[in-house]
Amino acid sequence: GYIKRTPLETFRAQRRGGKGRAGMATKDEDVVTNLFVTSTHTPVLFFSTAGKVYRLKVWRLPEGGPATRGRPMVNLLPLAQGETISTVLPLPEDEAEWGKLHVMFATAKGNVRRNSMDAFTNVPSNGKIAMKFEGEDEDDRLIGVALLGENDDVLLATRQGKAIRFAGDEVREFQSRNSTGVRGMKLAKNDDEVISLSILHRGGMRDQEEREDYLRFAPWKSEKEGSPKMTDERFAELAGREQFILTVCANGYGKLSSAYEYRRTGRGGQGITNIDNIRRNGPVVASFPATRAHQLMLVTDQAKLIRMGLDTLRVIGRGSAGVRLFDVAEGEHVVSAALIEESEEGAPDEDAAAEVETAAGETGGE
């Protein structure tokens, strides 16, 4: 229940596979569970386990270095006994843009709900109801909240390595803030649950044949540029609109795959394979859009943190087992991942060599 903000330049980039550095001081019984990158003037919505939403600007959060714990959220927000913050949603600074957006909710049991952003324009200081978990939904919980634009798709990823992609407008707009919504994904295993909600723009593929043709000759896959079946202009257009999905697992493994491999289906299905070899990798902790131009920050349950560039990651197949991203200790697990969109000048931190150990060996491929 503690929170703090730390200047981004505190953490210099390290090589992939390193052991990282301390990111936050914690007590023995505490773990770091959430990390996001934003600016001081950004308004942030905090969604709680009780289904309430609160609002603060980042500058009102306490600032501290890597060795500090921060302050308890209960000192900043009027949280009830046993209520904790489960999801954090940084918003655009320009509130005039809010009317063009929707808010998409996802729960651990695979339900989704879409509301107009206007429903959360005015949040009183004591918070307001965002979602109610009652009756048969009493044991469900909110796992993700994201801003949704027109013609966007929704990607849900589960702990056991499955994922589903469907059109956001397949979910009707709800006026109520109480409902848990409609089924977005059917979970195939009793011990599985949805752990990640992402928003993707539509790539503009005309049909399945064009999608398969592009993936066969994609710039990241083949030394030969372009496809013999489509014009250079069309190939370049698809390449320019391509997104990539980064998936991170608890044992420090992960991978980067083309979003074109995640075909759009109707909501409510069981999904497709997101990452293979869950037994080695551990459960999935995060799955979201990223590129090799991004940097990544990972946090473990022992409050270790590593910041790395993704430029050393090659794009591999959706069903691949992935490569080692973070050399975690025995019994240590990655619990949170966040992207850094700003590029950092200079080489990786050579002064932190004692903290960095290059991982030995990689596995990948189809």
C-alpha positions in Angstrom: 0.0 0.0 0.0 3.0 2.4 -0.3 3.6 4.7 -3.2 6.3 7.1 -4.4 7.7 8.8 -7.5 11.3 8.8 -8.5 13.0 10.8 -11.3 13.5 8.5 -14.3 17.2 9.5 -14.7 17.9 7.7 -11.4 17.8 4.4 -13.3 20.3 4.2 -16.2 19.9 1.5 -18.8 21.6 -1.8 -18.3 22.1 -4.8 -20.6 19.4 -7.4 -21.0 19.7 -10.3 -18.6 21.3 -8.4 -15.8 20.5 -8.6 -12.1 19.3 -5.0 -11.8 19.4 -2.7 -8.8 17.2 -1.8 -5.8 14.2 0.2 -6.9 12.3 0.6 -3.7 12.8 -0.3 0.0 10.3 -2.7 1.4 9.6 -4.6 4.6 10.0 -8.4 4.6 6.3 -9.0 4.2 5.8 -6.4 1.4 6.4 -6.6 -2.4 6.4 -4.1 -5.2 3.4 -4.8 -7.5 2.9 -1.8 -9.8 5.2 0.6 -11.8 4.3 3.2 -14.4 6.1 6.1 -16.2 4.4 9.5 -16.5 4.9 13.2 -15.9 4.2 15.3 -12.8 1.2 17.2 -14.2 -0.6 14.1 -15.4 -3.9 13.3 -13.6 -4.0 9.7 -12.5 -7.1 7.6 -11.7 -6.6 5.0 -8.9 -9.0 2.1 -9.0 -9.4 0.1 -5.8 -10.2 -3.5 -5.0 -13.5 -2.3 -3.6 -14.5 -1.0 -7.1 -14.0 2.7 -6.3 -12.0 5.2 -8.3 -9.9 8.1 -6.9 -8.0 10.9 -8.6 -4.7 12.6 -7.9 -2.1 14.5 -9.9 1.4 13.0 -9.9 3.0 16.0 -8.3 1.0 15.3 -5.2 2.6 11.9 -4.8 5.7 11.8 -2.4 9.1 11.9 -4.1 11.9 9.6 -3.0 15.0 7.8 -4.1 15.5 4.1 -4.7 16.2 3.4 -1.0 12.9 4.9 0.3 9.5 3.2 0.7 7.3 6.3 0.0 4.1 6.9 1.9 1.1 4.7 2.6 -1.8 5.2 0.1 -4.2 5.4 3.0 -2.5 8.7 3.9 -3.2 10.1 0.4 -6.6 8.7 -0.4 -9.6 8.0 1.8 -9.4 4.2 1.6 -11.6 2.1 3.7 -10.4 -0.7 6.0 -9.0 -3.5 3.8 -9.3 -1.5 0.6 -6.2 -1.3 -1.6 -5.4 0.1 -5.0 -5.3 -2.5 -7.8 -5.1 -0.5 -11.0 -3.5 2.9 -11.9 -4.5 4.8 -15.1 -2.6 8.0 -16.1 -4.8 10.2 -18.2 -4.1 12.8 -20.9 -3.2 16.2 -19.5 -5.7 17.9 -21.9 -9.1 17.2 -20.4 -10.7 18.4 -23.7 -9.6 15.1 -25.3 -11.5 13.0 -22.7 -14.8 13.3 -24.5 -13.3 11.4 -27.5 -12.3 8.4 -25.4 -13.8 5.5 -23.7 -12.7 3.5 -20.6 -12.4 -0.2 -21.0 -12.5 -2.4 -17.8 -11.3 -6.0 -17.5 -11.7 -8.4 -14.6 -9.8 -11.5 -13.6 -12.6 -13.8 -14.7 -12.5 -12.4 -18.2 -15.4 -9.9 -18.1 -15.1 -6.5 -19.9 -17.0 -3.3 -19.8 -16.9 -0.1 -21.8 -17.9 3.4 -20.4 -17.6 6.9 -21.8 -14.7 8.8 -20.3 -17.2 11.5 -19.3 -18.4 9.1 -16.5 -15.0 9.8 -14.7 -14.5 13.4 -15.5 -15.6 14.5 -12.1 -14.3 12.4 -9.2 -14.9 13.8 -5.7 -12.2 13.8 -3.1 -13.7 10.8 -1.4 -13.9 8.8 -4.7 -16.8 7.3 -6.6 -18.1 3.8 -7.5 -16.4 2.4 -10.7 -17.5 -1.2 -10.5 -19.5 -3.4 -8.1 -18.6 -7.1 -7.3 -21.8 -8.6 -6.0 -23.5 -12.0 -6.1 -21.9 -14.5 -8.4 -19.2 -11.9 -9.2 -18.2 -11.4 -5.5 -15.0 -13.3 -5.9 -14.0 -11.5 -9.1 -11.7 -8.4 -9.2 -10.6 -5.6 -11.4 -7.3 -6.3 -13.2 -7.0 -3.6 -15.8 -8.4 -0.3 -17.0 -7.4 1.4 -20.2 -8.4 4.3 -22.5 -10.1 3.1 -25.7 -10.4 5.2 -29.0 -12.4 4.6 -32.1 -11.3 1.6 -34.2 -9.2 0.1 -31.4 -8.9 -3.5 -30.5 -8.8 -5.1 -27.1 -6.1 -7.7 -26.1 -6.6 -9.8 -23.0 -3.8 -12.1 -21.8 -4.0 -14.8 -19.2 -1.6 -16.1 -16.5 -1.3 -19.5 -18.2 -0.1 -18.1 -21.6 -3.3 -17.6 -23.6 -4.5 -14.3 -25.3 -7.5 -13.1 -27.2 -7.9 -10.0 -29.5 -11.3 -8.6 -30.4 -12.8 -5.2 -31.6 -13.4 -2.8 -28.8 -16.8 -1.7 -30.3 -18.0 -5.3 -29.9 -18.5 -4.3 -26.2 -21.5 -2.0 -26.0 -21.2 1.2 -24.1 -22.5 0.9 -20.6 -24.2 3.8 -18.8 -23.9 2.0 -15.4 -20.8 2.1 -13.3 -22.0 -0.9 -11.2 -22.0 -3.8 -13.7 -19.1 -6.1 -14.3 -19.9 -6.1 -18.0 -20.0 -8.9 -20.5 -17.7 -11.9 -21.2 -14.6 -10.9 -23.0 -12.7 -14.2 -22.7 -13.7 -17.7 -21.6 -11.0 -19.2 -19.4 -10.1 -22.8 -20.4 -8.6 -23.8 -17.0 -10.0 -23.3 -13.5 -6.6 -22.0 -12.2 -6.2 -19.5 -15.1 -7.2 -15.8 -14.9 -6.8 -12.6 -17.0 -3.8 -10.6 -15.9 -3.4 -8.0 -18.6 -5.6 -5.6 -20.7 -4.0 -3.8 -23.7 -5.4 -1.6 -26.5 -4.2 -2.1 -30.1 -4.9 -0.1 -33.2 -6.2 -2.1 -36.1 -3.5 -2.9 -38.6 -5.6 -2.6 -41.7 -5.1 -6.2 -43.0 -7.5 -6.9 -45.9 -7.8 -10.6 -45.3 -6.1 -13.7 -43.8 -4.1 -14.3 -46.9 -2.5 -10.9 -46.9 -1.7 -11.2 -43.2 0.1 -14.5 -43.7 1.9 -13.2 -46.7 3.2 -10.2 -44.8 4.3 -12.3 -41.8 6.2 -14.6 -44.2 8.3 -11.7 -45.5 8.2 -9.3 -42.6 11.3 -7.0 -42.3 12.2 -8.5 -38.9 12.0 -12.1 -40.2 13.5 -12.1 -43.7 16.6 -10.5 -45.2 14.7 -10.0 -48.4 12.7 -6.8 -48.4 9.1 -6.8 -49.5 6.8 -9.5 -50.7 6.5 -10.8 -54.3 2.7 -10.9 -53.9 2.1 -7.2 -52.8 3.4 -3.8 -54.0 6.3 -2.2 -52.2 3.9 0.6 -51.2 1.5 -1.7 -49.5 4.2 -3.7 -47.8 5.7 -0.5 -46.4 2.3 0.7 -45.3 1.7 -2.5 -43.3 5.2 -2.4 -41.8 4.7 1.2 -40.7 1.5 0.3 -38.9 2.8 -2.9 -37.3 2.7 -3.2 -33.5 4.6 -5.7 -31.3 3.5 -7.5 -28.1 6.0 -7.9 -25.3 5.2 -10.7 -22.9 7.0 -11.0 -19.5 6.9 -14.1 -17.2 7.5 -14.4 -13.5 10.8 -16.3 -13.9 12.4 -13.5 -15.9 11.7 -14.8 -19.4 9.9 -12.9 -22.1 9.5 -12.3 -25.8 8.6 -9.7 -28.5 6.1 -10.8 -31.2 4.2 -9.1 -34.0 0.7 -8.0 -33.2 -0.3 -9.2 -36.7 0.1 -12.8 -35.3 -2.7 -12.1 -32.9 -5.7 -12.3 -35.3 -8.9 -10.6 -34.4 -11.7 -12.9 -33.3 -15.1 -12.5 -31.7 -15.1 -11.7 -28.0 -15.9 -14.5 -25.6 -13.6 -17.2 -27.0 -10.8 -19.2 -25.3 -8.1 -17.3 -27.2 -4.8 -18.5 -28.8 -1.3 -19.2 -27.5 0.5 -16.1 -26.3 3.8 -17.7 -25.0 5.0 -21.3 -24.8 6.7 -23.3 -22.0 4.9 -21.8 -19.0 6.5 -24.5 -16.8 10.0 -23.0 -17.4 8.9 -19.4 -17.7 6.5 -19.2 -14.8 3.1 -17.6 -15.1 2.7 -14.5 -17.3 2.8 -11.2 -15.3 2.4 -8.7 -18.2 1.7 -8.6 -21.9 1.4 -5.3 -23.8 2.4 -3.3 -26.9 6.1 -2.4 -27.2 8.9 -1.9 -29.8 12.6 -2.4 -29.9 12.9 1.4 -29.6 11.4 1.3 -26.1 13.1 0.6 -22.8 11.7 -1.7 -20.2 11.7 -1.6 -16.4 11.1 -4.8 -14.4 10.5 -5.1 -10.7 10.7 -8.3 -8.6 8.9 -9.3 -5.4 12.2 -8.7 -3.6 12.2 -5.0 -4.8 15.0 -5.5 -7.3 14.6 -3.4 -10.5 16.3 -3.4 -13.9 16.0 -1.0 -16.7 17.0 -2.2 -20.2 16.7 -1.4 -23.8 14.6 -3.7 -26.0 16.8 -3.1 -29.0 18.7 -6.4 -28.4 15.5 -8.4 -28.5 14.7 -10.0 -31.9 11.0 -10.5 -32.9 10.0 -14.1 -32.6 6.9 -16.2 -33.1 3.8 -15.8 -31.0 4.0 -19.4 -29.8 7.8 -19.2 -28.9 9.1 -19.9 -25.4 11.0 -16.6 -25.2 14.5 -15.5 -23.9 15.8 -14.5 -20.5 15.3 -10.8 -19.7 16.0 -10.7 -16.0 18.4 -13.1 -14.1 16.2 -13.5 -11.0 17.5 -15.4 -7.9 16.0 -18.7 -6.7 12.6 -18.0 -5.2 12.5 -14.5 -6.7 9.9 -13.5 -9.3 9.1 -10.6 -11.6 5.9 -9.0 -10.5 5.6 -5.8 -12.6 6.8 -4.4 -15.9 6.6 -1.0 -17.5 7.7 0.7 -20.7 9.8 3.8 -21.0 9.1 5.6 -24.2 11.9 8.1 -24.0 15.2 7.0 -25.4 18.2 7.4 -23.2 21.5 8.7 -24.6 24.7 7.0 -24.0 25.8 3.4 -23.4 24.5 1.1 -20.7 25.6 1.8 -17.2 29.2 0.5 -17.0 29.5 1.7 -13.3 26.8 -0.8 -12.4 28.8 -3.7 -13.7 28.7 -5.3 -10.3 25.0 -5.3 -10.4 24.7 -6.7 -14.0 25.3 -10.3 -15.0 24.7 -11.3 -18.5 22.3 -14.2 -18.8 23.7 -17.3 -20.3 21.9 -18.9 -23.2 18.7 -18.0 -25.0 15.9 -20.1 -26.4 13.4 -19.1 -29.0 12.0 -19.9 -32.4 8.7 -21.3 -33.4 
